[in-house]
Structure formats: C-alpha cells, structure tokens
Amino acid sequence: MNEPIINFIQTNYNMLLQLAIHSAILVIGLKFINGIVKNIKEKIISDSNTSTKLHLLFVITRIIKVLLVILTIASFLQVNGYSLTSLMTGLGITGLAIGFAAKESLACILGSFSIMLDNIYKIGDYVEINGYEGIVESINFRSTKLRTANNALITIPNNITADSIVQNRSNAKHFRILQNFDIEYDTSDEKINLAMALIKQACENNKQLQKGVHIFISNLGENSITIQLIANTTTNDWLKYLKLKSELLQEVIHQFRANDINFAFPSRTVYLKNED
C-alpha cells in the first residue's frame, strides 16, 4: 500500500527536496517580515497620525509578501526546469489588461501614497480640497471623507486630491483677520475716529487676538468710507477662529449701533430735471 508513495518519493526526490527548501525559505521570510512590521507598528503607535501610517504600512507589507511568494514560486519552477518565459509573457499581458481596466482605482491608490508620504493632512484636520472644506473624518486607499460645516459628508477620490491644491488650516500657526467696515459718507469726523476707537477696543477686549492690531481708513468707495482691520489670532483652530471672528463682529455691530454709527449700503442718487 505504501509502495506507490515510496516510488513517487524516489522518482521525484529532487523536486520534493526543492519544494521543502523553498517552502521553508518562504515561511522564514514571511515570519521575518512580520517581525519587522511588528517593531515598526510599536514605534508609530503613539503618533498622532497613526491610522494613516498604519494604512501605508499595511499596503507595503502586502506588496512585499506577494512579491516574496511570486519570487519563491518562480525560483522553484526555474530550478525544476520549467520555462518562465511564456509564463512571464502571459502575466505581463494579463497585468496590462487588469491595469487598464482598473486605472482609476490604481490612480486613487497612488494618490493615497502621495497623501500619506507627504503627510498633507490627518484625521481631525480642517482642510480645503478642490473647493470643498471640512474636517477630515477618514482616509483610505480610495478616497478622503470630509465632514462639512452643514454636516454633509463629502467623499473626494485620492487621485483628485493628489492633483489639487490642498489648504490645511489646522497646520496654520495663527489666522489673520482682514475685515472691512463700510460707514456712510455723512458720518462726522468725530464719529469716524470713534468708530476706529470702538473697533480697537473690541479687539483689545478679545483675549484670543494678538497685540498690535492695525486699524485705518483704507478706501473711499462709491458709497462708503472703508475702515480696515488687520489682526492676528492666538489660535490655530479653524472653528475657534470662526467663532472668534463672529464674536468680534457682533461686538463691533453692537457698539456702532449704540453710538449711532451707520453702516453704508449700495445707494444711488437720482436727480430729476424740471423742464418747466
């Protein structure tokens, strides 16, 4: 009963030996890769951008393992006298066909590599991509998802992100407020000076603005006198900046109304000629 098995082993001894050797090499290689990956994971696990780097590590690990398996199989076939020329040709044609059919998906994957390697943004950052802005909720190998201010979820393919200008507002050291206040032309000189003083006082009362604000008359427009404010914030959080600016504008509006300083609006004076 064991004689056929013994004959098979004797006949194919060299091939079985090579199979055992290549299998052992493959197992050792995979364990070696897993050990390296484990050490890398432990080093990046405390990073603030952990999820993005782990995604990248996962893909690179998969690619290396697949290449190791392919090379091991190719080496085994080559040692046992199989021609790899026709096999490689067939794989090349198949690869081209698959690549052409999945070119959009491949572009997204390459785009995700660009995002992760350049560390453009991470989960929780407030960014503007291709005209859309919001908080980054997730990053995967196909797309980036943004949560907008009106709670909508925007999905942007990573190949589009890689080819776009990305503004990461969370990376700013501080934000600048550049705001115009248009008041009426019939505002007296005293009230113009008062308006500038009220804007300055509102800025000084806001502890989230840096010292050294600039307030000046910047333009004499068609319908208004323009007072411009330039100030820098102490925060680099975009949502806090929006809240800060809203509170500042509310205070200025309140003070202007309390002191009878009127904001200008587009107007036109029409003169009628009396023919009589």
C-alpha positions as CSV (number, residue, x, y, z in Angstrom):
1,M,0.0,0.0,0.0
2,N,2.9,2.3,0.7
3,E,4.9,1.2,-2.3
4,P,3.3,3.7,-4.7
5,I,4.1,6.5,-2.3
6,I,7.7,5.3,-1.9
7,N,8.1,5.1,-5.7
8,F,6.7,8.6,-6.1
9,I,9.1,10.0,-3.5
10,Q,12.1,8.2,-5.1
11,T,11.1,9.4,-8.5
12,N,10.5,13.0,-7.5
13,Y,13.0,13.2,-4.7
14,N,14.8,16.3,-6.1
15,M,11.6,18.2,-6.8
16,L,10.2,17.4,-3.3
17,L,13.5,18.5,-1.7
18,Q,13.4,21.8,-3.6
19,L,9.8,22.2,-2.6
20,A,10.7,21.7,1.0
21,I,13.6,24.1,0.8
22,H,11.6,26.8,-1.0
23,S,8.7,26.4,1.4
24,A,11.0,26.8,4.4
25,I,12.5,29.9,2.9
26,L,9.0,31.3,2.2
27,V,7.9,30.7,5.8
28,I,11.1,32.1,7.3
29,G,10.8,35.1,5.0
30,L,7.2,35.8,6.0
31,K,7.9,35.5,9.7
32,F,10.9,37.9,9.2
33,I,8.6,40.4,7.5
34,N,6.0,40.1,10.3
35,G,8.7,40.7,12.9
36,I,9.9,43.8,11.2
37,V,6.3,45.1,10.8
38,K,5.5,44.5,14.4
39,N,8.5,46.6,15.5
40,I,7.5,49.4,13.1
41,K,3.9,49.3,14.5
42,E,5.2,49.7,18.0
43,K,7.2,52.7,17.0
44,I,4.4,54.6,15.2
45,I,1.5,53.6,17.5
46,S,1.9,56.7,19.6
47,D,2.0,59.1,16.6
48,S,-0.9,61.5,16.1
49,N,-1.2,60.3,12.5
50,T,-1.2,56.6,13.4
51,S,-4.1,55.5,11.3
52,T,-2.7,56.9,8.1
53,K,0.8,55.4,8.7
54,L,-0.7,52.0,9.6
55,H,-2.7,52.0,6.3
56,L,0.5,52.7,4.4
57,L,2.4,50.0,6.4
58,F,-0.4,47.5,5.7
59,V,-0.2,48.1,1.9
60,I,3.6,48.0,1.7
61,T,3.6,44.8,3.8
62,R,1.1,43.1,1.5
63,I,3.1,44.1,-1.6
64,I,6.4,42.7,-0.1
65,K,4.7,39.5,0.9
66,V,3.1,39.0,-2.6
67,L,6.5,39.7,-4.2
68,L,8.2,37.2,-1.9
69,V,5.6,34.5,-2.8
70,I,6.0,35.2,-6.5
71,L,9.8,35.1,-6.4
72,T,9.7,31.8,-4.4
73,I,7.4,30.1,-6.9
74,A,9.4,31.4,-9.8
75,S,12.7,30.2,-8.3
76,F,11.1,26.7,-7.6
77,L,9.9,26.4,-11.2
78,Q,13.2,27.6,-12.6
79,V,15.2,25.1,-10.5
80,N,13.0,22.2,-11.7
81,G,13.5,23.0,-15.4
82,Y,10.3,24.9,-16.2
83,S,10.5,27.8,-18.7
84,L,9.4,31.1,-17.2
85,T,9.4,33.0,-20.5
86,S,5.9,32.1,-21.6
87,L,4.6,32.4,-18.0
88,M,6.0,35.9,-17.6
89,T,4.7,36.9,-21.0
90,G,1.2,35.8,-20.1
91,L,1.4,37.5,-16.7
92,G,2.6,40.7,-18.4
93,I,-0.4,40.8,-20.9
94,T,-2.8,39.9,-18.1
95,G,-1.3,42.7,-15.9
96,L,-1.7,45.2,-18.7
97,A,-5.3,44.3,-19.2
98,I,-6.1,44.5,-15.5
99,G,-4.2,47.8,-15.1
100,F,-6.1,49.3,-18.0
101,A,-9.4,48.2,-16.6
102,A,-8.6,49.4,-13.1
103,K,-6.7,52.5,-13.9
104,E,-9.0,54.8,-11.9
105,S,-8.6,52.6,-8.8
106,L,-4.8,52.4,-9.3
107,A,-4.7,56.2,-9.6
108,C,-6.6,56.5,-6.3
109,I,-4.1,54.1,-4.6
110,L,-1.1,56.1,-6.0
111,G,-2.8,59.3,-4.8
112,S,-3.2,57.9,-1.3
113,F,0.5,57.1,-1.2
114,S,1.2,60.7,-2.1
115,I,-1.1,61.9,0.7
116,M,0.5,59.6,3.3
117,L,4.1,60.1,2.3
118,D,3.8,63.9,2.2
119,N,1.8,63.9,5.4
120,I,-0.6,66.5,3.8
121,Y,-3.3,66.1,6.4
122,K,-4.5,63.7,9.1
123,I,-7.9,62.7,10.6
124,G,-9.3,65.7,12.5
125,D,-7.6,68.4,10.4
126,Y,-9.7,71.2,8.9
127,V,-8.8,71.3,5.2
128,E,-10.0,72.7,1.8
129,I,-9.7,70.3,-1.2
130,N,-10.8,71.1,-4.7
131,G,-13.3,73.8,-3.5
132,Y,-14.7,71.6,-0.6
133,E,-13.8,72.3,3.0
134,G,-14.4,70.4,6.2
135,I,-13.0,68.2,8.9
136,V,-11.2,65.0,7.7
137,E,-13.2,62.0,9.0
138,S,-11.4,59.2,7.3
139,I,-8.6,58.4,4.9
140,N,-8.4,55.2,3.0
141,F,-6.7,54.0,-0.2
142,R,-9.5,55.2,-2.5
143,S,-10.8,58.4,-1.0
144,T,-10.8,61.0,1.7
145,K,-14.0,61.9,3.5
146,L,-14.7,65.4,4.8
147,R,-17.5,66.5,7.2
148,T,-18.6,70.0,6.2
149,A,-20.0,72.7,8.5
150,N,-23.5,71.8,7.5
151,N,-22.9,68.2,8.5
152,A,-22.7,66.9,4.9
153,L,-20.2,64.1,4.2
154,I,-18.0,64.8,1.1
155,T,-16.0,61.9,-0.5
156,I,-13.1,63.0,-2.6
157,P,-11.1,60.4,-4.6
158,N,-7.4,60.5,-3.7
159,N,-6.2,60.9,-7.3
160,I,-8.1,64.2,-7.4
161,T,-6.7,65.2,-4.0
162,A,-3.1,64.4,-5.2
163,D,-3.6,66.7,-8.3
164,S,-5.3,69.6,-6.3
165,I,-4.1,72.4,-4.2
166,V,-4.8,71.4,-0.6
167,Q,-5.1,74.0,2.2
168,N,-4.7,72.5,5.7
169,R,-5.9,75.2,8.0
170,S,-5.1,73.1,11.1
171,N,-1.4,73.5,10.3
172,A,-1.5,77.3,10.5
173,K,0.3,78.9,13.4
174,H,-2.4,81.5,13.6
175,F,-5.1,83.1,11.5
176,R,-5.3,86.7,10.2
177,I,-8.5,88.7,10.4
178,L,-8.7,91.1,7.4
179,Q,-12.1,92.9,7.8
180,N,-13.6,96.0,6.2
181,F,-16.2,98.1,7.8
182,D,-18.1,100.5,5.4
183,I,-19.7,103.5,7.0
184,E,-21.8,106.3,5.5
185,Y,-20.2,109.4,3.9
186,D,-22.2,111.7,6.1
187,T,-20.5,110.3,9.2
188,S,-18.8,113.1,11.0
189,D,-15.0,113.3,11.6
190,E,-15.6,112.7,15.3
191,K,-17.7,109.6,14.7
192,I,-15.1,108.2,12.2
193,N,-12.5,108.5,14.9
194,L,-14.9,107.0,17.4
195,A,-15.7,104.1,15.0
196,M,-11.9,103.3,14.8
197,A,-11.6,103.5,18.5
198,L,-14.6,101.2,19.1
199,I,-13.1,98.6,16.7
200,K,-9.7,98.8,18.6
201,Q,-11.5,98.5,22.0
202,A,-13.4,95.4,20.8
203,C,-10.1,93.8,19.7
204,E,-8.4,94.6,23.0
205,N,-11.2,93.1,24.9
206,N,-10.9,89.8,23.0
207,K,-8.1,87.7,24.7
208,Q,-7.7,85.4,21.6
209,L,-6.3,88.2,19.5
210,Q,-2.6,89.1,19.5
211,K,-1.5,92.6,20.5
212,G,-0.7,95.1,17.8
213,V,-3.9,95.3,15.7
214,H,-4.0,97.8,12.8
215,I,-7.0,99.9,12.1
216,F,-7.1,102.6,9.4
217,I,-9.1,104.2,6.6
218,S,-8.3,102.1,3.5
219,N,-10.6,103.4,0.8
220,L,-13.1,106.0,-0.2
221,G,-15.6,103.9,-2.2
222,E,-18.5,104.7,-4.4
223,N,-21.0,104.6,-1.5
224,S,-18.9,104.4,1.7
225,I,-15.8,105.2,3.8
226,T,-14.0,102.0,4.4
227,I,-12.2,101.3,7.7
228,Q,-10.0,98.2,7.6
229,L,-8.9,96.0,10.5
230,I,-5.9,93.7,10.4
231,A,-5.4,91.4,13.4
232,N,-3.8,88.1,14.2
233,T,-5.4,85.4,16.4
234,T,-3.6,83.3,19.1
235,T,-5.4,80.1,18.0
236,N,-4.7,77.9,15.0
237,D,-8.0,76.1,15.3
238,W,-10.2,76.9,12.3
239,L,-13.5,76.5,14.1
240,K,-12.3,78.6,17.1
241,Y,-11.2,81.2,14.6
242,L,-14.7,81.4,13.0
243,K,-16.3,81.7,16.4
244,L,-13.8,84.4,17.5
245,K,-14.4,86.4,14.4
246,S,-18.2,86.2,14.7
247,E,-18.0,87.4,18.3
248,L,-15.7,90.3,17.3
249,L,-18.1,91.4,14.5
250,Q,-21.1,91.1,16.8
251,E,-19.4,93.4,19.4
252,V,-18.5,96.0,16.7
253,I,-22.1,96.0,15.3
254,H,-23.4,96.4,18.9
255,Q,-21.1,99.3,19.6
256,F,-21.7,101.1,16.2
257,R,-25.5,100.9,16.8
258,A,-25.2,102.1,20.4
259,N,-23.2,105.2,19.2
260,D,-25.4,105.9,16.1
261,I,-22.7,105.0,13.6
262,N,-24.4,103.7,10.4
263,F,-23.1,101.0,8.1
264,A,-23.2,102.0,4.4
265,F,-25.0,100.1,1.7
266,P,-25.1,100.5,-2.0
267,S,-27.2,103.5,-2.9
268,R,-27.8,105.9,-5.9
269,T,-29.0,109.5,-6.0
270,V,-31.2,110.4,-8.9
271,Y,-31.7,114.0,-10.0
272,L,-34.8,114.9,-12.0
273,K,-34.6,117.9,-14.3
274,N,-37.6,120.1,-14.3
275,E,-38.3,121.2,-18.0
276,D,-40.7,123.9,-16.9
